[in-house]
């Protein structure tokens, strides 16, 4: 069953889980905001711009870095640019989390600057909720039979219908459930961030939690891309894997520089 039918309206499971993840992520962020002396209304004021710009960024990433399955359907970047109305058809095609990151970060920067809020503190408040939202949202891929990996005989496997299989794999039944791996690791990311925020509250710098969230997820995606079949290539390079590799390196360098600056300040006292 693709979703819940309400008369002529069909609410798809994938969309429902994404919406549920976003709502629970926002609720977790609001609770954390209250605990840290912020007005939780800030989170709800942020919800719409983050959702809009995150979705727009995710959609544009998909348009400009189409996967193999999209190319097989003729959904190339050239096709979308020559049929721009199709870009706005969010119910068809896909999205890219890298674009959601970029769009959401720009929205958060603009919101923080416009309203006089500290960007890094807002980012830290959102980090565990973002991981939770991604963990729940990824479960929707099960119903669409997407985001699966290489063929496998591993006990944890998923059956893919023949019409959902990539060319060359028509006779292969079972695959790695990458969406499940990623979902579980997103929940682990959330748990780690919540633990760190409690255990090392007096040692973390502003922005550390957000950077740890980015670094953890970047490493997860980089590694899972080795198992993925439906990849996005540009000049023979896996675009998503390259993006997350650079993101992880960027986070590692940022954390190193931040810690070195703190050590220098302490030594000068």
Secondary structure, 3 states (H helix, E strand, C coil): CCEEEECCEEEEHHHHHHHHHHHHHHHHHHHHHHHCCCCCHHHHHHHHHHHHHHHHHHHHHHHHCCCHHHHHCCCCHHHHHHCHHHHHCCCCCCCCHHHHHHHHHHHHHHHHHHHCCCHHHHHHHHHHHHHHHHHHHHCCHHHHCCCCECECCCCCCEECCHHHCCCCCCCCCEECCHHHHHHHHHHHHHHHHHHHHHHCCCCCCCCHHHHHHHHHHHHHHHHHCCCECCCCEECCEEHHHHHHHHHHHHHHHHHHHHHHHHHHHHHHC
